[in-house]
Amino acid sequence: MNNPAREGDARNQSTGPLPAGHPEVKPPKIGVLLINLGTPDATDYRSMRRYLAEFLSDRRVIEASRFIWYPVLHGIVLNVRPQKSGANYDKIWNREKDESPLRTFTRGQSEKLAAALADLPDVVVEWGMRYGNPSTASAVDRLVAQGCRRILSFPLYPQYSATTTATANDKLFEALMALRDQPALRTVPPYHDEAVYIDALAVSIEKSLAALDFEPEVVLASYHGLPVSYFKKGDPYHCHCMKTTRLLRERLGWDTKKLRTTFQSRFGSEEWLQPYTDKTVEALAKEGVKSIAIVNPGFSSDCIETLEEIDGEVREVFMHAGGRNFAHIPCLNDTVEGMSVIEAMVRRELQGWI
């Protein structure tokens, strides 16, 4: 009597040649994928519209009913905002590489991380964006093509929010859904209170302030804003931001008057987390504060929100209201301090795989 199980085993143990087009089996590797928010490909109307359409169609970012939001998005926002946003991007555009600073810095972080992990020959580093190019899916494809059977994903957001970390994870999971043979996956958790991150921020701030020809009376830790309704639904972002500032204040030995938390980049008419950065600098100037500095602990790389909004628009608000000295403290980017954070987190989360 035939044994079906044994027949099945025989069918699964083919000794013949692989079918045409069958991928060659490669020695397994481990992939590290850095994911940042995203960037338009150029500053022209079409490029900006394409980027904004993807970004503002994300249900994690805009939680309003599609029936209400889509007519506004496609009827008004995507007809008006691309031109304005393109002009703002044009002010900070990396002319040499013809790309946004965010893409430049994220590539730099990826390349420097790969060099730092040279002692781990089985680890491959790639980078991708949640919105725009290079896409998260294309980065996954590159890792898989190099034989990665395990992937460590690193959403480059110190503080967790559904609008950033969660949607980056969503896009990664979506890319994996298209694969028949999926690699194993890990994701790096938020690092808003990690000692290596707080120390890197403190050192970066100390270096930047030491290079100024004035001493700020107040330093603002400005984070990207979030609708209050998202916070009330349970998003931990506000708590993470407040903890980062508290730990940073303790590390620097400053009091609550010297280092303050504010929130920027609000959009629409809904109430967002307060105090607002622009309103705060205006009030400070009118109160007689002449010198301030702003750091952006919630951004791993300088981008439109830091270089144009903070170092441009917010600077102008402060000066117009009577301020005299203004400094924007750069993000950690791919500096020695910034890379120490990324490398430390990656090496820790790779434990058990290497």
FIDOLO-970719 format. One record per residue (C-alpha): x, y, z. Coordinates in steps of 0.05 Angstrom, whole numbers. Example, Ala and Ser with C-alpha at 12.3 -4.5 7.8 and 13.67 -1.06 7.14 Angstrom:
// residues 2
(rec (246, -90, 156)),
(rec (273, -21, 143)),
***
This chain:
// residues 354
(rec (0, 0, 0)),
(rec (27, 69, -19)),
(rec (42, 118, 36)),
(rec (16, 188, 16)),
(rec (62, 222, 65)),
(rec (123, 188, 35)),
(rec (99, 205, -35)),
(rec (93, 277, -13)),
(rec (163, 276, 15)),
(rec (189, 249, -51)),
(rec (154, 304, -90)),
(rec (183, 357, -45)),
(rec (254, 330, -53)),
(rec (264, 342, -127)),
(rec (335, 328, -150)),
(rec (324, 356, -219)),
(rec (345, 425, -244)),
(rec (308, 486, -216)),
(rec (253, 515, -260)),
(rec (274, 572, -306)),
(rec (274, 637, -268)),
(rec (277, 605, -200)),
(rec (318, 649, -153)),
(rec (386, 623, -133)),
(rec (392, 606, -59)),
(rec (442, 653, -27)),
(rec (476, 650, 41)),
(rec (429, 684, 90)),
(rec (443, 756, 110)),
(rec (412, 805, 159)),
(rec (384, 871, 133)),
(rec (380, 936, 171)),
(rec (329, 984, 142)),
(rec (329, 1057, 161)),
(rec (262, 1090, 148)),
(rec (250, 1165, 148)),
(rec (188, 1205, 134)),
(rec (196, 1223, 61)),
(rec (213, 1275, 9)),
(rec (189, 1302, -57)),
(rec (233, 1285, -118)),
(rec (235, 1359, -138)),
(rec (205, 1426, -121)),
(rec (161, 1434, -183)),
(rec (85, 1432, -179)),
(rec (75, 1361, -204)),
(rec (129, 1331, -158)),
(rec (102, 1368, -98)),
(rec (30, 1349, -114)),
(rec (49, 1275, -121)),
(rec (86, 1276, -54)),
(rec (32, 1314, -16)),
(rec (-23, 1269, -45)),
(rec (11, 1208, -17)),
(rec (27, 1241, 50)),
(rec (-41, 1272, 62)),
(rec (-80, 1210, 39)),
(rec (-49, 1170, 96)),
(rec (-104, 1151, 145)),
(rec (-54, 1152, 202)),
(rec (-38, 1225, 187)),
(rec (-108, 1251, 172)),
(rec (-159, 1212, 212)),
(rec (-219, 1252, 187)),
(rec (-274, 1217, 148)),
(rec (-254, 1205, 75)),
(rec (-321, 1234, 54)),
(rec (-303, 1299, 88)),
(rec (-228, 1302, 76)),
(rec (-220, 1278, 4)),
(rec (-262, 1334, -27)),
(rec (-221, 1384, 12)),
(rec (-155, 1349, -5)),
(rec (-168, 1342, -80)),
(rec (-211, 1403, -89)),
(rec (-170, 1454, -50)),
(rec (-106, 1430, -16)),
(rec (-73, 1395, -75)),
(rec (-89, 1454, -121)),
(rec (-59, 1507, -75)),
(rec (-8, 1476, -28)),
(rec (41, 1445, -78)),
(rec (63, 1513, -104)),
(rec (72, 1542, -34)),
(rec (107, 1480, -8)),
(rec (151, 1476, -70)),
(rec (174, 1548, -58)),
(rec (192, 1531, 14)),
(rec (230, 1469, -6)),
(rec (267, 1510, -58)),
(rec (296, 1553, -3)),
(rec (331, 1494, 29)),
(rec (342, 1448, -31)),
(rec (410, 1414, -37)),
(rec (432, 1443, -104)),
(rec (494, 1400, -109)),
(rec (457, 1334, -104)),
(rec (390, 1362, -130)),
(rec (351, 1333, -72)),
(rec (321, 1352, -5)),
(rec (367, 1355, 57)),
(rec (326, 1298, 88)),
(rec (346, 1251, 32)),
(rec (418, 1274, 36)),
(rec (423, 1262, 111)),
(rec (385, 1196, 110)),
(rec (432, 1169, 57)),
(rec (490, 1193, 98)),
(rec (463, 1158, 159)),
(rec (456, 1093, 120)),
(rec (526, 1097, 90)),
(rec (559, 1113, 157)),
(rec (520, 1059, 193)),
(rec (544, 1008, 141)),
(rec (615, 1030, 153)),
(rec (607, 1026, 228)),
(rec (580, 955, 222)),
(rec (637, 932, 178)),
(rec (656, 882, 232)),
(rec (590, 846, 217)),
(rec (599, 821, 146)),
(rec (531, 787, 143)),
(rec (494, 853, 157)),
(rec (468, 895, 99)),
(rec (444, 967, 109)),
(rec (391, 1001, 65)),
(rec (347, 1062, 72)),
(rec (278, 1082, 48)),
(rec (222, 1132, 57)),
(rec (150, 1125, 80)),
(rec (129, 1175, 27)),
(rec (165, 1188, -38)),
(rec (230, 1157, -62)),
(rec (266, 1113, -50)),
(rec (204, 1076, -26)),
(rec (202, 1028, 32)),
(rec (181, 972, -16)),
(rec (242, 984, -61)),
(rec (288, 981, 0)),
(rec (257, 915, 21)),
(rec (267, 889, -50)),
(rec (341, 908, -48)),
(rec (351, 873, 19)),
(rec (316, 810, -4)),
(rec (356, 810, -69)),
(rec (419, 811, -28)),
(rec (397, 748, 10)),
(rec (370, 779, 74)),
(rec (328, 729, 111)),
(rec (320, 774, 172)),
(rec (306, 849, 172)),
(rec (314, 899, 228)),
(rec (271, 960, 213)),
(rec (290, 1026, 245)),
(rec (237, 1081, 239)),
(rec (279, 1143, 253)),
(rec (230, 1175, 302)),
(rec (255, 1181, 374)),
(rec (185, 1193, 401)),
(rec (130, 1144, 380)),
(rec (67, 1168, 345)),
(rec (16, 1132, 303)),
(rec (27, 1187, 252)),
(rec (101, 1170, 244)),
(rec (127, 1104, 272)),
(rec (62, 1066, 263)),
(rec (51, 1088, 191)),
(rec (124, 1071, 174)),
(rec (112, 1002, 202)),
(rec (47, 996, 163)),
(rec (83, 1011, 98)),
(rec (137, 960, 114)),
(rec (85, 907, 130)),
(rec (49, 924, 66)),
(rec (113, 912, 27)),
(rec (123, 845, 61)),
(rec (51, 825, 43)),
(rec (71, 825, -30)),
(rec (125, 772, -17)),
(rec (112, 698, -19)),
(rec (176, 682, 19)),
(rec (178, 734, 74)),
(rec (240, 748, 116)),
(rec (234, 750, 192)),
(rec (224, 821, 219)),
(rec (241, 863, 280)),
(rec (228, 937, 291)),
(rec (269, 984, 334)),
(rec (226, 1013, 390)),
(rec (221, 1088, 407)),
(rec (285, 1115, 437)),
(rec (261, 1180, 467)),
(rec (289, 1163, 536)),
(rec (351, 1123, 517)),
(rec (413, 1148, 552)),
(rec (454, 1147, 488)),
(rec (402, 1192, 454)),
(rec (396, 1242, 511)),
(rec (472, 1246, 517)),
(rec (479, 1257, 442)),
(rec (428, 1313, 443)),
(rec (462, 1346, 503)),
(rec (531, 1343, 471)),
(rec (504, 1371, 405)),
(rec (470, 1428, 442)),
(rec (532, 1444, 482)),
(rec (575, 1445, 420)),
(rec (527, 1490, 382)),
(rec (518, 1539, 439)),
(rec (594, 1543, 450)),
(rec (602, 1565, 377)),
(rec (552, 1624, 384)),
(rec (573, 1695, 398)),
(rec (515, 1703, 446)),
(rec (484, 1664, 503)),
(rec (410, 1645, 495)),
(rec (366, 1666, 552)),
(rec (317, 1611, 533)),
(rec (325, 1547, 493)),
(rec (262, 1516, 463)),
(rec (256, 1442, 450)),
(rec (208, 1445, 391)),
(rec (173, 1381, 370)),
(rec (127, 1368, 311)),
(rec (56, 1380, 331)),
(rec (-2, 1331, 337)),
(rec (-77, 1343, 340)),
(rec (-102, 1341, 411)),
(rec (-156, 1292, 390)),
(rec (-101, 1241, 372)),
(rec (-71, 1249, 441)),
(rec (-138, 1238, 474)),
(rec (-147, 1174, 434)),
(rec (-84, 1146, 467)),
(rec (-25, 1168, 424)),
(rec (36, 1169, 472)),
(rec (74, 1221, 431)),
(rec (62, 1280, 479)),
(rec (86, 1240, 538)),
(rec (148, 1218, 500)),
(rec (164, 1290, 481)),
(rec (156, 1315, 552)),
(rec (201, 1259, 579)),
(rec (255, 1275, 528)),
(rec (256, 1348, 549)),
(rec (257, 1330, 623)),
(rec (315, 1282, 615)),
(rec (352, 1331, 571)),
(rec (341, 1386, 622)),
(rec (369, 1341, 677)),
(rec (429, 1322, 634)),
(rec (446, 1395, 619)),
(rec (433, 1419, 690)),
(rec (382, 1470, 667)),
(rec (316, 1492, 699)),
(rec (246, 1495, 669)),
(rec (255, 1568, 649)),
(rec (318, 1555, 610)),
(rec (294, 1494, 569)),
(rec (220, 1493, 550)),
(rec (177, 1447, 507)),
(rec (137, 1474, 448)),
(rec (102, 1444, 387)),
(rec (105, 1467, 315)),
(rec (78, 1451, 245)),
(rec (4, 1451, 259)),
(rec (-43, 1442, 200)),
(rec (-117, 1459, 193)),
(rec (-165, 1490, 243)),
(rec (-165, 1434, 295)),
(rec (-132, 1446, 363)),
(rec (-61, 1418, 366)),
(rec (-13, 1405, 424)),
(rec (8, 1469, 458)),
(rec (46, 1513, 472)),
(rec (56, 1531, 399)),
(rec (128, 1547, 379)),
(rec (113, 1609, 337)),
(rec (67, 1639, 390)),
(rec (118, 1624, 444)),
(rec (176, 1660, 410)),
(rec (131, 1719, 395)),
(rec (110, 1723, 468)),
(rec (182, 1716, 492)),
(rec (205, 1773, 449)),
(rec (149, 1818, 472)),
(rec (167, 1801, 544)),
(rec (237, 1828, 532)),
(rec (276, 1764, 517)),
(rec (328, 1783, 465)),
(rec (365, 1718, 453)),
(rec (338, 1647, 442)),
(rec (358, 1581, 410)),
(rec (314, 1525, 385)),
(rec (331, 1451, 381)),
(rec (287, 1398, 349)),
(rec (294, 1333, 389)),
(rec (238, 1299, 352)),
(rec (273, 1300, 284)),
(rec (331, 1253, 269)),
(rec (349, 1295, 208)),
(rec (342, 1367, 188)),
(rec (285, 1377, 139)),
(rec (233, 1427, 115)),
(rec (204, 1433, 186)),
(rec (271, 1451, 217)),
(rec (309, 1488, 163)),
(rec (252, 1528, 132)),
(rec (199, 1531, 186)),
(rec (243, 1540, 248)),
(rec (305, 1573, 220)),
(rec (263, 1614, 171)),
(rec (192, 1629, 191)),
(rec (199, 1624, 267)),
(rec (264, 1664, 266)),
(rec (227, 1719, 228)),
(rec (170, 1718, 279)),
(rec (219, 1727, 336)),
(rec (258, 1783, 303)),
(rec (196, 1820, 281)),
(rec (169, 1818, 353)),
(rec (232, 1850, 380)),
(rec (282, 1793, 387)),
(rec (355, 1805, 372)),
(rec (393, 1738, 371)),
(rec (365, 1673, 344)),
(rec (400, 1606, 334)),
(rec (374, 1541, 306)),
(rec (412, 1481, 334)),
(rec (420, 1429, 279)),
(rec (389, 1360, 286)),
(rec (435, 1301, 301)),
(rec (435, 1283, 226)),
(rec (495, 1239, 208)),
(rec (543, 1272, 257)),
(rec (586, 1232, 305)),
(rec (534, 1242, 359)),
(rec (476, 1223, 314)),
(rec (510, 1160, 289)),
(rec (528, 1139, 359)),
(rec (453, 1135, 374)),
(rec (435, 1097, 310)),
(rec (492, 1048, 317)),
(rec (479, 1034, 391)),
(rec (405, 1021, 379)),
(rec (419, 976, 319)),
(rec (472, 935, 354)),
(rec (427, 925, 414)),
(rec (367, 904, 373)),
(rec (409, 856, 331)),
(rec (427, 815, 392)),
(rec (406, 743, 383)),
(rec (413, 749, 308)),
(rec (487, 762, 307)),
***
